[in-house]
């Protein structure tokens, strides 16, 4: 296969479409309203790091609310790697999970999705990271994350062999919050560039850009091949309220990029041309995982040899499908149906 840059895929030289490193989290989604968020002092639409006691406090406030989704593995990079794998592309995830029930859930989801991980003999006592996802009637998600053992993610978790056997490395911006995780992200980018592996970064959350700008810049280094972000993150990076100005700022640090715009679709720059793809209109109930699905679907489409316009169309369609349901991803048959609908196979 060829991607839009003419790269010929080789199962020998590039065993994985993408290698990712990031936090391993288990999501619990709970339906709330805006009054609940205000009463609990939760910032709407943002990811907030909390300790285990604060997460327990929030759960206490919500004990009478209906949990609308089963526990499922989460985390930005992990969700994207699972999406790509379920569409049919080989991926690998480096992370940390503990020897606990949530760690079992996370690893089982990777196994069932076909994502490589190399964690079977590396789990240690502790607590696997958890994300409490609070969903309001407008489908917005507000995340309160206890990193658990993911807080100590470090260069020791980098799987060099898997990384250099990949076409892309995918980094999540959330790694800026942990000193050791940030170091791991920078080193992963360095190894990738040393071995000709393409580099992609998701800004992940406006707060990551606003409060950890220097750390984000260190991950970017002298420049990346691709940046994924939403409009709020793009504006934050550009320190502007004008999207055109923001995109020029992104062009200064990335050869290509995608800016997702929710109900207005997405903009993609392939290094030469900017394409504007409208949204696939749906009745959204939950935006948790939408950006992760977009990135996973986009990279899968590139893996098939599609150009950026076609990849964006597919990613918009996939993100539009996942927001119709609770939970961060679709059932396996949902990925097959989307692939059949869009690509005919």
C-alpha positions, 0 to 999 in steps of 0.5 A, a space after each residue: 500500500 501507499 500513503 499520500 506521500 508515496 510511502 510503500 508499506 512493508 510488513 517487514 520494515 513497518 510491522 505497525 501502522 502506528 506506535 503510541 505511548 500514553 496513559 492507560 485509563 478505565 472510563 466510567 461515564 455518568 449522566 449529569 446536568 449543568 447544576 451537578 457540575 456547578 455543585 461539584 465545582 467541575 469545569 465543563 468540557 475540560 480534563 481535570 487531574 484529580 487525586 483518588 480522594 477527589 474522584 471518590 468524593 465525586 462518585 459519592 455525589 453521584 451515587 444516585 445517578 444512572 451509569 450509562 456505560 460499562 467500564 471500558 478502557 480509555 485514554 486518548 492514545 489508547 482509544 485511537 490505537 484501538 480504533 485503527 486496529 478495529 478498522 484493520 490497521 496493526 497498532 501498538 500501545 505502550 502504557 502502564 497498568 497495575 495488577 488490579 481489576 481495572 488493569 485486567 479490563 484495560 488489557 482485555 480491551 487491547 487484546 480483543 481489539 488486536 492492539 499489541 502492548 507487551 505488558 503481560 509480564 510488566 504489571 506491578 502492584 498499584 492502581 490503574 488510572 481511572 477517568 470519571 466522565 461526566 456527560 451533560 444533556 448537550 453531549 459535552 463530556 467533562 473528565 476528572 482523571 486519576 492517573 494512578 500508575 500512569 503518573 509514573 509512565 517513563 522512558 522505561 515503557 518505550 518499546 524501541 523495537 515496536 517504535 522503529 517497526 512503525 510508520 507513525 508514532 502517535 503522542 498524546 498531549 496529556 503526557 505533559 502533566 507528568 514529568 516522567 511521562 513528558 520525558 518519555 514523549 520527548 524521547 519517543 519523538 527523538 527515537 522516531 525521528 532518528 529512525 525515519 518514523 513519522 511523528 504525530 501529536 494530539 494536543 488533547 485538551 485546551 488546558 494542556 496547551 494553556 498550562 503546559 505550553 513549554 512542555 508541549 513545545 518540547 515534545 514538538 521539538 524542531 517540528 512534527 509531521 502531523 498535529 491533531 487538535 480541535 478548534 479551541 486547542 488550535 486557538 490556544 496554541 496560536 494565542 489568538 481568537 482567529 482560526 486562520 492565524 492559529 493555523 499559521 502558528 500550527 504550520 510553523 511546527 508541523 508539516 500537516 495538521 487537522 483541526 476538528 470543529 465538532 458540528 462544523 466538521 474538520 479542516 485538514 492541511 496536507 502540506 500544500 492544500 487546506 480542505 474543509 469537510 462538513 460534519 456528518 449530521 447526527 443526534 449526539 449524546 456523548 462526545 467522549 472519545 470523538 477526537 480519539 476516534 477521529 485520529 484513529 480513523 484518519 490514520 487508518 485511511 492514510 494507511 489504506 492510501 487515501 489522501 487527506 481529503 478522503 481521510 478527513 471525510 472518513 474520520 468525520 463520519 467515524 467521529 459522528 458515529 461514535 457520538 451517537 452512543 455512550 462509551 468511548 468506542 463502537 462495538 466491533 461490528 460498527 467499525 466493520 460497517 463503517 469500513 464497508 460503507 465508506 470503502 466497500 470492503 
